[in-house]
């Protein structure tokens, strides 16, 4: 590292370090090109473990029971679906497999013997993440299933040559105010740090090695936060 961090920088990083978010830097620095090669395949990974959210649309099939099967059933704003016979079922936060198993269990409790239930996501509500800074194609990208920080960067066509791979921020609205956390992307790609999940409306900012004015002027003055799910 070059130079000494400001007191504010120390305070922000300390909060993140205490939560275990920013792991020790890799002893072998990776160039943006090397890191891009490592993360690019992640953009094509499947999202079988997608967590259902409010306003998503689901296809629910109860095999050999047509009257209980529904296409394009929308999850309500509270995260529930209303189904024949069993009524309201909490869908928010569940995978399709978990929801299938719950529906089957509730049907078998009173109505059917060993029902086979399949749930698929027909359409997801609009959930987007913004990726800015030292990437090749900054912009706003739709989240399709659960998405990690590495995947979000890959959606922006990877890091530019000017990227600082050790300093990438996620800015998130927490209780109506922006908060940030800083991650070492090189360490994450090398398996030396955990890969955080980005969620709808997050802003990912990749620092540039050429200029520190934006980072010090914006990212480091935002309060730190450390409540993350890791993929």
Helices and strands as residue ranges (DSSP letters): H 7-18, H 32-39, G 40-44, E 57-62, G 66-68, E 70-74, E 80-83, E 87-90, H 96-110, E 117-123, E 128-133, E 139-142, E 147-148, H 149-155, E 163-174, E 177-183, H 185-189, E 197-198, E 203-208, H 213-217, G 219-221
